[in-house]
Amino acid sequence: MIQLTNLTKSFGGRILFSNLNLKMTSNQKIGLIGRNGSGKSTLFKIILGEESHDEGEVSIPKNYRIGTLRQHLEFTEPTVRQECALVLSEEEQYNFYKVEKILFGLGFSAEDLEKNPLSFSGGYQIRINLAKLLATEPNMLLLDEPTNYLDILSLRWLKQFIRDFEGEVILITHDRDFMDAVTTHTMGIQRKGLNIIQGGTQKYYETLALQDETYEKTRQNQEKKRKELEDFIARNKVRASTAALAQSKAKMLEKMDDMESLENEATLSFNFTYKETPAKITLRAENLGFGYNENEPLFQNVTFALENGRCLAIIGKNGKGKSTLLNYIAGELPKQQGTLNFHPSTSMAHFGQTNIERLNTNNTIIDEISSVDKKLGFAQVRGICGTMMFSGELAEKKISVLSGGERSRVMLGKIIATPANLLLLDEPTNHLDMDSIDSLCDAIEQFQGATIMVTHSEMLLRRLADALIIFHQGGAEYFDGTYNEFLEKIGWEEEGDTSKEKPKEAIPTMDKKERKRLRTALIQAKSKESAKPKKELEFCENKIMELEELLETQNKQLTLASNQGNNSAMIEHSQALGKTHEAIDALFERLEIASELLDEISAKYEHELAELE
């Protein structure tokens, strides 16, 4: 297992992270979170030896294979099968079944395996890279945004693959639902440090908030004490009778550690501008159909009525026509089949995958937001820029120098500035970090108008969708129900029975008393198995505290002997100090072993208990 010790990295004088420590355990699956630019991808590159670090150490066991998903696309072979076979070892060179099984899982058909890799879309080319990685059978996976460009079916397959993977995983993704479904621990780069907890992202943020609250209370108490000491010293240092006491207080003040105020990281928070409408039905669509080739329509006979305040999600595999349908509704494509009847008061705001490319790269962020509505005042524009995390001088940056994520935020800013009662959103979470995605979900939930969105995120679907248009079985159909209802009643035909997770299928039929009995038995078993390492942990902690007090006494004795010039006493106290240090080090090793064992026991039983929920 890999180990990071006191790892520090900076770029151009800016510290990304400092003194990071991590020791992975067997089969640990960690979700790595942090704001964009916090250093997550850089940490991956350091582990892979592709990036240097300023201080610290990266320890990797001999013959331990780390696999990573490459975003760079470079193919040399004429077929997908041959391209993927490149990674097979000499003895497995003709074991095509191994790569075929992985490729089928990622959505490729038998015919696809004979096609040129370059003939596929970007999303499928990413999958070819993923198949090559998985075929190498690494001990550990470093996955940096593996969900990018994957459709919903491939995401569900990948989720199950990572769960079943017998090895260690560190995963970076902005898809909170995906991360929580596959990881045992959550780790975050926060304020240049590394925090790790057992459990999901919600528990991580709750733990972090509690730590911050405790830290802030301690800092405030210390500031109060510091002020009291400073006041005492100022009042008493000039008096002969209290000068010695003031000097003593001054020494106490010098020994106090400086506790800096916590940095508050900028968070995207906003609301869409709702335009009042008397409409109960925002849009009626009847028998919609469209195809770039009229003989091969992407969809036909799509009929639905969208009520104000409801959210309609368009879902399905990549390349089947989801974005095309959204663009057709937005009026960006020529009419072919069917009718679209909007209520006269309907006002649209459209966030499309190509909208970002329409931003004027010569404009500043302020210019782009202002261009939406000339009636917007300067203060309003500045306010929108601020909610999109472009405060102060940042709002004056040109579009040309912005990253993809920043441009997405500008586009969202333009939509916020647009009074609307119908939102059309095509993959709105692309390029947004986890906190920003949460804010976007909140904004959609609070929006009083109607929403039509294209997404592959099951989290968004479960949280927001009231109805669906599903691209499957060679066409598109309207489903009046939630995503969970769709999975229960219809499901993805490509998954067959595998979409149903066996443990969860058994639970609903389980007797309530039986479930309670099993839960009690698991808790008792966990308590019994944890008793010994807990006892060891408590013993080590108490013994370390005793020895640290002894260490302080021995240091004073050594200092006294040194001041007196007593060489024999110095030698005696020095040897005693050395033995105490050795004893403390040994106890810390025992404490670490006991702590890791407790984590493993807890992880094992938490998983079993979760299956009973």
N, C-alpha and C positions, 0 to 999 in steps of 0.2 A: 504493500500500500504506500502511496506517496505521502510525503511529509514536508510541510513548509515551515521554516523556522525564521522568525524575525525578518520577514521579507519586506523590503522597502523599494518603492519605485517612484521616480519623478520625471516629468517632462518639462524642459525649459524653465526650471526653477519652481514649477508647480508640482506639489506632492500629490500623487494619485492615491497612494496608500502607504502606511508606515507600520512596521513591526507586525506583519500578518503572521499568524500561526495556525496551522491546521495539520491534524494527524488523522487520516482516513482509516476507517475500519472496514472489515470484510463485508461486501455486498451493500455498502452504504450508498445511497442515492441522494445527492444533494442538489437542491435548487438554488442557484446563485442569483441574487437579485441586487438591484441598485439602480440609481438614476442613470440615464444616458450620459456617458462621459465619466462615470465613476471609476472605470478601470477593469470592468469584468472581462472583456475580450483581451485586454493586455495581460491579465493574470493567466488566461489560457495560453497565450503565446509564451509566457515565461515558463510555464510548466512543460510546454512542448520544446523548449530550447530555441524558440524562434525570436525571442526578445530578451535582452539582458536586464538584470535588475541591479539596483544600486548597492543594496546590502542584504544579508540573509543567505539562506540556503534552501535548495530544492533537492530532496532526497527521493530517488526512485529505485526500487529493488531491481536487481539484475534479472534480465529476461521478462520483465514486466512490460506488456505491450499496451500502449495508450493509443486509442484510435480517435480521430477527430473528423468531423464533417467539413469538407472543403467547400467553400462558397465559389472558389475559382473553378470555372468549367473548361476543361481541356480534354478532348477525346481524340484517340488516334486510330481506333479500330472501326471496321465497316459495319459491325452489328452490335447491338446492345449486349447479346450473350458473350461475344468475344471481348468486348470492352470490360465487362465485369469479371471475366475469367482471368484477366491480367493480374489480379491481386492474389489468385490462388497459388499456393506453394507448389513446388515441382511434383511432389507425390500426389497432389490433388488436381493437377492441371486439367484433367478430363472429367472432374466431378461437377459437371454442369448442373446437376440437380440441386446442388447446394445454392448456387446463385439464382437458379430459376425459382426456387421456393421463396427466396427473399423478394425477387422482382414481382412475383405474383401477389405477394402480400402488399407490395407498394402500388398495386393497381395496374401492372402491365399484363397484357394478354400474351398468349403463345405466339401470335402473329407479330406482336411488337418486338419480340426478342430477336427477330431477323431484320429489323429496320435499323437504319443508321441513327446513332445517338443524336447527331446534329439535326435530325428531322423533327425532333420533339420540341415542345414548348419549354420555356425556361423552368417551369415548375417540375416537369418530368425529367429534365436534365439534372436538377437538384436531386431527384429521387435515384437516378443512376449513380450519382456520387455516394448517396446514402447506402445503396446496395453494395457498392464496392467496399465501403467502410465495414459494414456488418459481416461481409464474407471473410474478413481477415481474422475474425474471432478475437478481438482485443480483450485484455483483462479489464480495461477501463475505457469508458466513453467520455469524451469532452464534446458536448453538443452545444454549439453556439447558434441559437435561433433555428433549430431544426424544423420548426413548424412553418417557417417562411415558405410561401408558394405551395404548401400542401393543401389539398382539398379535405373536406370533412371526413371522407372515408379513409384516406391515407393517415389522417391525424388519429383516428380511432385505432387503426392498425398499429401505428407507431407507439401509441400509448400502451397498448398491450405488450408490444415487444419490449419496451423499456422496463415494464413491470416484471416481465419474465426473465430479463437479462441477468445471467449469473455472473455478476461482476460489479465494479464500482462505476458510478455515473456522477458527473457534475454537469448540470443542465442550465443554460441561460435561455430563458424565453419570457416574453411579455404576456403570455397566455397563462394567467393565474390558475384557471381550472385545469389546464393540461399539467402544469407543474405540480399542483397539489395531488393530482391523481397518480403520479408516478414516483414521487420522492419520499424519502424517509425523514430527511432533515431540510431545513431552510437556512441558508447562509447569506448574509448581506454585507456589501461594502458600504459602510455608513460612516460619514464623518472621518474618512481616511482610515478607518479601522475595520476589523472583520468580526462579525457576530454570527454565531451559529446556535440553532436550537433544534431539538427534536420535534418534528411536527410541521404543519403547513404554514403558508404565508400569513394567514390571519393570526395564528398564535405568535409568529415572529414579530409582527407589528405590535401586537398587544404587549409582548415581552419588552420590546424596545421602548414603547411608550412608558411602561412602568419603570424601566431603568432610567429613562430620561427624567421622569418625575422625581425619583429618588435622588438622582444626581443634582437636580436643580434645587431641591429642598436642602441638601447637604451644602451646596454652594452658597445658598442664601444665608444659612446658619453660620457658615464660615465667614462670610462677608460681615455679618453682624458682629461676630466675635472679633474679627480684625479691626473693625471700627472702634469697638470698645477698648481694645488694647491700645490703638493709636491715640484715642482720647486720653486714656490713663497716662500714657507715656508723655504726651504733650503737657498734661497738667502737673506731673510730678517729677520730671527729670531735672528741674532747676532747684527743687527743694533738697537740702542736704539730708533731711530725715527720711525722704522717700526716694532718693536718687538710686540707691542700690536695688530697690524693688522695681523701679522703672526700668533699670538696666536688665533685670531678670525678665520683665515682660517684653522688652525689646528682643531678647534672645528667643523667646517663645514666638514672637512675630516673624522672625527670620526663618524659623523652622517650618512655618506653615506653608503647605504647598499652594501654588496658584491654581485655582479652578476657573477655567475660562467659561464664559457663557456658551451654551450650545448653539451651534449654527443651525438656523432654520432653513431647510432646503426648499427652494421654490417649488410649488405644486400648482399644476394647471387646475383651475376651478372656474366654471362658467355656467351660463344658462343660454339656451337659444332664445331669440327674440320672437315671441308669439304674436302673430297678427290675428286679431279677432275675426271669427267667422260664425255665422248662424248655422252653418251646414252640419247636418248629422252624418251625411255621407259625403266625404271629401271627393271620392273618385269611384266611378263605375267603369269596369273594363269588361268588354264582351267579345269573346272569340278572337283574342289577340293572336296573331301569327306573324312570324318574320324569319327570313333566311337570306344570307348574303348570296346564296345560290337558290333561286326560287324553287328548283326541283328538290332541294334538300333543306327544308325549313328547320330552324333550330328549335322552334316551339310553335304549337298550334292550339287553337280552341282554349286559350287561357281566359277564364272568366272569374271575376271576383268583384265584391263591393267593399271599399275601405272606409270604415267608420272613423270619424274624427276621434282622436285620442288613442287609437289602436296602432299596434306595430306589426307590420307584415314583413316576414323574413323570406328571402329567396335563397335556397340552398341546393347543393348538389356538387357533382364532380367538376373539376376545372374543364374549361373548353366546351361546355355544353350549352352556354347561352345565357347565364345568369346576368352578367353585366350588360349584355345586349338587350335583355328584357328591361332592365332598369333604364338604359339609355333610350329605349323605345318609348317608355312611359314619360321620360323627360322631354320627348319631342326632338331628340338629337339625331334620329334616324328617319328615313322616309317611310310614310305609312304604307303598309301592305295588306294586312288582314285585320278585321275587327274594328271596334270603335272604343275610343277613350272619352268619357264624359266627366269633365271636372265641374265641380260646383263653381258658379261665377265668382265667388269670393276666394277661391283657392289661390294661394301664392306659394310657389315652390322655392326651395333652396337645395341645390344639387352638389353633393361631394362625390366626384367620380374618380376612377383610377387615373384618368388622363388629365383631370382638372389641374393637378399640380404643375404639369408641363405648360399649362396656359398662363401661369404666373409670368409677369413681365420681369425678366431678370435684371433689367436696368432700373427698376423701381426699388424704393426702400419698402420696408414692411409697412410703415405709415402710409405710403402712397397706395399700396395694394388694398389695405383696409378701407382707406378713404374712397377708393374708386367704386365701391359697392353702392354708396349712397351719398350724393353731394350734400345732402341736408345734415349729415353727421357733423357735429361740432368737433373741434380739435381735442377737447377734453374727453369726449366719448371715444374717439379713435384711440387716444392714449390709454384709456381705460381698457378697451378691448385688447390692445397690445399687451397690457399688463397681465390680463387674465390668461393670455396665451404664453406667459413667461418671457415677454420681451419688454421688460421695464427699462426706463431711462434711455441711455444711449443705444441699447440693444435694438430698440425700435427703429433706429436710423440705419441699420445694416441693410445692404443691398441683397435682393433675392439671390443673386448670382453666387454669393459666398455661403449660403445656407446649406445645411445637410438635408437629406431626404425627410428626416423627422421634423426638422424646423420648418420646412416648406409645408408639411402636412398641417402643422399648427397654424401657419399663416392662412392656409385654405379654410381651416375650421374657423379662424377669426373672421374671414370674409362671410362665412355662412352665419355666424353669430350676428354680424352686422346687418344681415338681410332679414327684414320682417317676413315671417313665413308661417304657414299652418300645415305645410306638407314638406317633410324632409326626405330627400332621396340620398342614401348613404351607401357607397360602394367600398367595402372593406375599410371602414373608417379607422380601425385600430392599427392599420399598417404604420410602422415607424414610431408608434407611441409607446412609452414605457408603461409599466404596470400601474403606477399611481395615476397617470394621465388616462389610461383606459377606464379605471374606476370612475374618474371624474366625468368622462364621456358617457358612461352608463347612467350615472346620476342625472346628467343633463337630459338624456333621452327619456328617462323615466319621468322627469319633472315637466317635460315638454307637453303642452296641452293639445297640440295638434297631432296629426297622423305621421307615421314614419314608415318608409319602405327601405329595407336595408339588405345588402348582400354581405354575407359573412360566413366564415368557416369556423368561427369560435363557438364552441358548444356552451361556454359560459354566457356569452351574449344571448344566444338562442334561448337558453333556459331562463335567463333573467328578464328578457325583454319581449320575446316574440309571442303575440296573441294568435297569429295565423301564419301559414307557410305556403310558399309555392315551391314544390319539390321537383327538381330536374332528375328524373330517373325513369327506368324502363323505356328508354328511347323517346321520352317526351317530357312535358311539364304539366303538373296538376296542382290544383288549389286544395289545401287541407285546412279546414276551419278548426284549429286546435293548437295546443302548445307543442313544443318540440318533444317533451317527454311523452305526451299522448301519441305523437307520431311514432316514436320508437316502440311504444307499447302495442299500438294497434296495427302498424304497417311495418316499420323498420326498413333498414337498407337491405335490399334483396341480394346485393353482392356479398354481404357478410354471412348470410344464411343464419344458422344457429349460433355462430361464434359471437354474434353481437350481444348475446345474453350472457352475462357473467354468472357462472354457476353458483357461487356462494349467495349472490343477491337473489337468485331465482328461488332458492330454498327458504329464505328467511320469511317472506310473507306468509307461508303456510305453517310456520313454526308456532306452536302454542306459546302464549305470552308467559305462562308460568315456567315452561321449559326453557325459554330464552333467558328469563331471570335466573333460573337455576344454573344454566351454563355460564352466565355472566359472573355469578357469585363464585362458581368453581374456578373460573379463570383468574379472578381477582385474588382468591386464596392461593392458587398455584403461583401467581406472580409474587405475592408477598412471601411465600415460603422460599422460592428460588432467590429472591432478592435479599433475604435476611443475612446470609453470610457476607456477601460483598458490602452490604450496608454497615454491618458491624465492623468490618475491616476499614471502611471509609471513615467511620466515626473515630476508631482507635487512632488511625494515622493523623487525622485532623487535630485531635486532642494532644497527641504526642508531639506533633510538630510545634504546636503553640507552647508546650512546656519547654521544648528544646530551644525555641527562639528566645524565650525569657532567659534560659540558661546562657545562651549565646551573648545576650546583652551584658549579663553579669561578668562572663569571661572576658569580654572586650574591655570592660572597665578595669578588671584586674590586670590585664595585659598592659593597658595604658598607664596604670599606676606603677607597675613594675618597671616600665620603660622610663617613666619620669624619675624614678628612684635609681635608675641605672643598675637594677638587680638582674643580672644576666641569667642566673639559674632559674629565677622565678619566671622571667620572660620565656625561656625555653619550655618550662613546664606548662605555662598558660597557653603558649602557642600550640603545643601538642594537643592540649585539651580542646582548644578551639577547632583544630583540624578534625579531631574525632567527632565533635558535635556536628560540624558541617557534613561529614560523611554520613552520619546517622540521619540527618535531615534529608539529604539527597536520596538515601535508600528509602526513607518513608514516602517521599514524593513519588518515587517510582511505583511503590506499592499502591499509593493513592490513585495514581493514573490508571493502573491495571484494574483496580476495583471500580473506578469510575466508568471505564470503557465497558466492563462486564455488566454494570448496572444499565448502561445505555442500550446494550444489546438485548438484555432481558426485557427492558421496557419496550423497545421497538417491536420485539416478537409478540408480546402480549397486547400492545396497543393495536397492532394489525388485526389480531384475532378478535379483540373487543369491538373494533370498528365494523367487522363483518356482521356483528350481532345487532348493530344499530338499525 
